[in-house]
């Protein structure tokens, strides 16, 4: 967990490493989903406090 906090989070890299270590099969759909989740994270949560403060992103309202 410390490794994730110290460097920029890359879910794809972590996922591939975990699958390799556990000898799990990987398919293209899994990779696509991991890339989408990673992009969402980077776009929404991986910004400094000051960037968010001075350059707020327009947030779309959503309904689930």
GROMACS elastic network, one bead per residue, 0.5 to 0.9 nm:
[ bonds ]
;  ai    aj funct       b0    kb
    1     4     6  0.53345   500
    1     5     6  0.66991   500
    1     6     6  0.89453   500
    2     5     6  0.51654   500
    2     6     6  0.61890   500
    2     7     6  0.88752   500
    3     6     6  0.52092   500
    3     7     6  0.64712   500
    3     9     6  0.86870   500
    4     7     6  0.57869   500
    4     8     6  0.68963   500
    4     9     6  0.54904   500
    4    10     6  0.80390   500
    4    14     6  0.89446   500
    5     8     6  0.72611   500
    5     9     6  0.72186   500
    6     9     6  0.84700   500
    7    10     6  0.86640   500
    8    42     6  0.88916   500
    8    46     6  0.78797   500
    9    13     6  0.88031   500
    9    14     6  0.85780   500
    9    38     6  0.80208   500
    9    41     6  0.86081   500
    9    42     6  0.81255   500
    9    46     6  0.81428   500
   10    13     6  0.55439   500
   10    14     6  0.64593   500
   10    15     6  0.86875   500
   10    35     6  0.89045   500
   10    38     6  0.65527   500
   10    42     6  0.89227   500
   11    14     6  0.50406   500
   11    15     6  0.58550   500
   11    16     6  0.84696   500
   11    34     6  0.64344   500
   11    35     6  0.74758   500
   11    37     6  0.78209   500
   11    38     6  0.57491   500
   12    15     6  0.50451   500
   12    16     6  0.60854   500
   12    17     6  0.84814   500
   12    31     6  0.70134   500
   12    34     6  0.57359   500
   12    35     6  0.62987   500
   12    38     6  0.72715   500
   13    16     6  0.52836   500
   13    17     6  0.61275   500
   13    18     6  0.85627   500
   14    17     6  0.51619   500
   14    18     6  0.60832   500
   14    19     6  0.85916   500
   15    18     6  0.51569   500
   15    19     6  0.61463   500
   15    20     6  0.85806   500
   15    31     6  0.86472   500
   15    34     6  0.78349   500
   16    19     6  0.51166   500
   16    20     6  0.60871   500
   16    21     6  0.85642   500
   16    26     6  0.79841   500
   16    31     6  0.87340   500
   17    20     6  0.51388   500
   17    21     6  0.61340   500
   17    22     6  0.86311   500
   18    21     6  0.51294   500
   18    22     6  0.61819   500
   18    23     6  0.82821   500
   18    24     6  0.82037   500
   19    22     6  0.52089   500
   19    23     6  0.56322   500
   19    25     6  0.69477   500
   19    26     6  0.72350   500
   20    24     6  0.63056   500
   20    25     6  0.83052   500
   21    24     6  0.78587   500
   26    29     6  0.85503   500
   26    30     6  0.68070   500
   26    31     6  0.76756   500
   27    30     6  0.55561   500
   27    31     6  0.66886   500
   28    31     6  0.51124   500
   28    32     6  0.62337   500
   28    33     6  0.87409   500
   29    32     6  0.50974   500
   29    33     6  0.62742   500
   29    34     6  0.86087   500
   30    33     6  0.52331   500
   30    34     6  0.61512   500
   30    35     6  0.86200   500
   31    34     6  0.50643   500
   31    35     6  0.61084   500
   31    36     6  0.86251   500
   32    35     6  0.51569   500
   32    36     6  0.62620   500
   32    37     6  0.86993   500
   33    36     6  0.50835   500
   33    37     6  0.61669   500
   33    38     6  0.84996   500
   34    37     6  0.51283   500
   34    38     6  0.60342   500
   34    39     6  0.85632   500
   35    38     6  0.50065   500
   35    39     6  0.60904   500
   35    40     6  0.85727   500
   36    39     6  0.50982   500
   36    40     6  0.61624   500
   36    41     6  0.85920   500
   37    40     6  0.50786   500
   37    41     6  0.61775   500
   37    42     6  0.86422   500
   38    41     6  0.50664   500
   38    42     6  0.61367   500
   38    43     6  0.85447   500
   39    42     6  0.50717   500
   39    43     6  0.60038   500
   39    44     6  0.84606   500
   40    43     6  0.51772   500
   40    44     6  0.60281   500
   40    45     6  0.80570   500
   41    44     6  0.52838   500
   41    45     6  0.53344   500
   41    46     6  0.64278   500
   42    45     6  0.58489   500
   42    47     6  0.74966   500
   43    46     6  0.67460   500
   43    47     6  0.78354   500
   44    47     6  0.73435   500
   44    57     6  0.87329   500
   45    48     6  0.85749   500
   47    50     6  0.82355   500
   47    51     6  0.64563   500
   47    52     6  0.67275   500
   48    51     6  0.53163   500
   48    52     6  0.64311   500
   48    53     6  0.86198   500
   49    52     6  0.52234   500
   49    53     6  0.60898   500
   49    54     6  0.87620   500
   50    54     6  0.60799   500
   50    55     6  0.80603   500
   51    54     6  0.53796   500
   51    55     6  0.54241   500
   51    56     6  0.71897   500
   52    55     6  0.53144   500
   52    57     6  0.72563   500
   53    56     6  0.59761   500
   56    59     6  0.85629   500
